[in-house]
Amino acid sequence: MASVGCLAASSRTASAGAPASGDALIVSTWDFGAAANDAAYARRRAGGSLLDAVEAGANVPEADPTNHSVGFGGYPDRDGRVTLDAVIMDDTGRVGAVAALEDTVHAISVARAVMEKTPHTLLVGEGATRFARDQGFPQTNLLTPEAEAAWRDWLKTADYSPQANVERTGYRTPGGALDHDTIGLLMRDPDGRFAGACTTSGMAFKMRGRVGDSPQVGSGLYVEKDVGGATATGVGEEVTRVAGSARVVASMRAGASPQAACEEVVRHIAGLRGDAIRGVQVGFLAMDRHGRVGAFCLLPGFVYAVTDTSGVTQVRTAPSLFAS
């Protein structure tokens, strides 16, 4: 394991609003990313690879039944089925992803099995679920009583409109909002190596078969050796239109800071889409090889977790393009 002598034995969580200082080791989206970062840090310090670490981090929200946007406990599609999307990658070009996976808690681990056990990069739907069973992942009913109750309540109106995540930020879009989001997690080594993971249960009450940006390399996640990595959050359709995470990394490759790179793509989406994105949340989180972090979003409310080389984790608030 390369260059981990600086890692301390424990971490703590704090709140902060200041920009990242340049010594970040792990970053992830949303406040629940703090626990994911701690798990990733612990796995890396115990001797795991970067891939081991980002997988361990992603496993935490996937197994949390109170998190309605990732894994077990995620809100279902309009037919009442919970379907999961995930991608994992490293900076050597190894990639594995699944989309519309059912009855399996740890989509990120199935995605890693796709990467390591098949010649493919993405499996979907019934094929992804069958692959999970073949690889020994247990069959689990992902629809918790709480998520089922929310779905049955939604069925009373069946009002469907892609909106931003509101569960953890308190921000509510015009006309109400559908809970959905993701965790994207990036980790670096001081020698410039990167890995990342992104996993979600997708948009609440989505059309069956809908897949957003999260499992798509270059949209929901992208990492590149000696440059950095980026991940996206929010309404995935807007991210996929511009291959958002790959665009952020390309800007960093060209010399932009992580902050400037995130701001560029958000402003591009706003200019491209105009009134079509009114009330829609999209955010990007990036980290470069030096441990500098950037984050930017369309609307207020996007928070992210940063763990530094000593193991201290802070939850920070990203600046936004619009005030509301």
N, C-alpha and C positions, 0 to 999 in steps of 0.2 A: 504494500500500500504506500503510495507516494506522499511524502511531505505532510505528515499528520502530527508531527511532534508538538505543534503548537496547540493542539486540541486539549481543552481542559476536561476535568472529570465530570463536571455537572453544568447545568444551565439553569437560568431563571427567566421568568417572563416579566416584562415591564411594558409600559405604554410610553410612546413618544411620537412627536409629530415632526421632528427634525429630519432632514434628508440623511440618507445613509452615508457613512463616513469613509467608505472605501476598504473596509476589512470584512465585508460580508462573506460568509461561507455557504449559507443556504438561504434561499428566499422562497416564499410561497404565498399564494393568494388567500385573502380573507383571514379573519381572526382565528378560525379553527386551524389555520396553517401553523400556529405556534406549537401545538401538540405534535403535528406532523414533522415539523423541523426538529423538535427534540428527539423524536424517534429516529429520524434520519441521522442526526448527529451521533446518537448512541450507537447505532449500527456501524457507522463508519469508524468510530473510535474503537469498537470491539474487533476491528479487522476486516469488516466488509468492504466490498468494492463500492465505487460510486453508484453503480446500478443497484447493488444490494441496499444501499442507503436510501435512494429515492423511492425504491419499492417499499421499504419499511415505512417511510414517511407517508406515502399514499395509502398504505393499508390502514392507517389510523382512522381517518374520516370515513373510509369505506365500511368499516365495522361499527360505526357509531349510529345507532338507530334514531338518535335525536337530530341527526343531520339529514335534512330532507332534499339535499341536492347532490349527494354522493352516496353510492353504494346501498347498503342495507338501510332501509328506512326512507329511501328516495321516493319522491312522488311518482306515481305511475303515469303511463300514457292514457289517452282518452278511453282505451279499452280495459284499463285497470291492470295492465302489466307493467312491472318495473323493468326497464331495459337500461343497460349500462354501456358506456363508451370509455375507452382508455387508450393511452399510448405511452410507451416508454422508449427512450432512445439515448444513445451515447454519441460522442463526437467522432467515432470511427465510422459512422454511417449505419450502425446496427439499429434496427427499428422493429418494434412489434406493436400491433394495435388490434383492438376488437371494437366492434360497433353492434348495437342492438343485442348485446349479450343478455341472457336471462338466467335466473335461478342460480347465480354464482356471486358470492359476496365480493371477492377480490378480483375485480376486472383487471387491475394493473398487473397482477401476478399471471393471469391468463395471457395478457398482452406480452409479458416477458417470455412466456412459454412459446408463443407464436414466433417471437424473435429467435429463440434458441433451438426450437424443436421442429421448425418448418422452414421451407425455402421462401416463405411469403412474408409480407409486412402487415397485412390486414386481413382478418377474418370477420365475417358479419353474420348476424341473425342466427338461424338454426345451426349453420355450420360452426359458428363460434361457440355456441352452447354445447354442441356435440363434442367439439374438440376439448372443451373444458372437462366434460365427463370422462373422455378418453384419457386425459392427463391426470385424473384422480381428484379434481376439484369437487368438493361435495355439492350436492344439489340442495339448495336452500330457498325457501319461499321468502322473497325480499319484501313483500308487501306487509308492512307492520300494521297493527290495528289503527294507529294514529294516521298513517298515510292513507289507509283505506277510507277512514272517516272523512278526510279532506277531499278525497276523490269523489265520494258519494255526495258530499256537500256541493262540489263543483258541478256534478251532473244535474243539479236542480236548474241551473241556467245554461250549462255547457258553453259559457262565454269564453271564447278562445282568442287571445291576442298576445303574441310574444312580448314579454316585458322584462324589466330588470329584476334581479334578485333583491328582495326587501327584508328577508327574514332576519339578517344580522345587522343591517345598517340602519333600519328604521325608515329608510327612504321609500316613499310610495309613489309610483308613477301615476299619471292621469288615468282615471277609469279603473283603478285597482291594479294589482300586479300578480303575475304568476311566479311562484318561487322556482327559481332554477339557478344553478351556477355550477361551479367546478372547483377542484383544487388543482392548480398547476404548481409544480415544485421544481426548482433548479438548484443544483449543487456543483461546486467547483473544487478542484484541487489547486493549491498555490502554484503548481507548475503549469496551469492553464488548461487542464482537462476538465470536461463538463459531462454531466448527465442530467436528464430531466424526466419528469413523469407528469401526466395529466389524466384525471379520472373524474367521471361525472355520471349522474343519472339523468342528465339532460333536462330539457324544459318540462315543467310540470304539465301534465294533461296534453302533451304534444300529440300530433298525428302519429299513428302507428307507423314505424319505419323512419321517422324523422331522425336524422343525425346532424349534429352541429359541428362546430370547429374542433371540439376537444380531441377526438382521436385522429385528426388529420395532421400529419407532419407538415410543418410550415404554416399552419393556421393556428391551432391551439398550442403548439409547442415547437420549438426549434433550438438546437444547440450546435455550436461549432467550436472546434479546438482553437485555442489561442485568440478567440474573439469573444465569445460569451453565449448567452442563451436568453430566450424570451418565452413568455407564456401569456395567454390571453384569458379573459373572463368576460362574462356578460352574454349578450345575444349573439350566438355563434354564427348566424347567417351573415351578420355584418363583418365578422372577422374573416370568414372564408372568401368573401368578395375580393379581398385585397391580399390574401395569404399573409395575414397580419404579423405573425411571429417571425416568419422568415424575413419579412420586410424590416422589422426592427433589427434583427441580427445583421442584415445587409448594410443598414445604416451605420451600425457600430463598426463593421468591417471597413467602411469607408471613412471612419474617423470620428463619427458622432459619439457623444457620451450616451450612456444608457438612458438618461433623462431626456435628452434631445431626441433620441431615436423613438422613444415611446410617444413623445409629444407629436412628432412628425406624422406617425401613422394615424393617431387619433384625429388630428386636424385634417388629414387626407380623407378619412372616412366621413367626417362632418361635411367637408366640401363636396365630396362625391355624392352623398346621399341627401343632403339638405333636409327638407321637412319630413322625409321618410323616416328619419331617426329621431324625430321629436319624442321625448320621453323614454328613449331607449338607452340602456347602459352598455358601454363597451369599455374595457380597461386593459392595459398592458403592463406587465412587470418584466424587468430585464436586469441582468447582472453581467458585467464584463469580466475579463480575466484578472483584473486588478481588484475585484471585489467591490467595485462601485455599482450602485443600484439606482435604477430609475423606475418610476411608475407614473402613469397618467391615465385619465379616464374622461369620458364625456360628461358624466353627472357626478355630483357629490356622493360620497358614501363608500367608495372602494378603499378597503384597508388591506394591508398585507403584513406578513411576518418576516423578519430579518434575524438570522442567527449569525453572530460574528465568530471569529476564529477562536475565541475563548469560551464559546458555548452560550453566551448571553443572547436571549431572544427578545426582540422588541416588536410590538405591533404598531405600525405606522399608517398614516392616512395619506392617500395619494391626492395630489391636486387635480382639479377638473377643469375642462374647457368651459363648461357652462355652470352657472350658479344653481340652476334648477331645471 
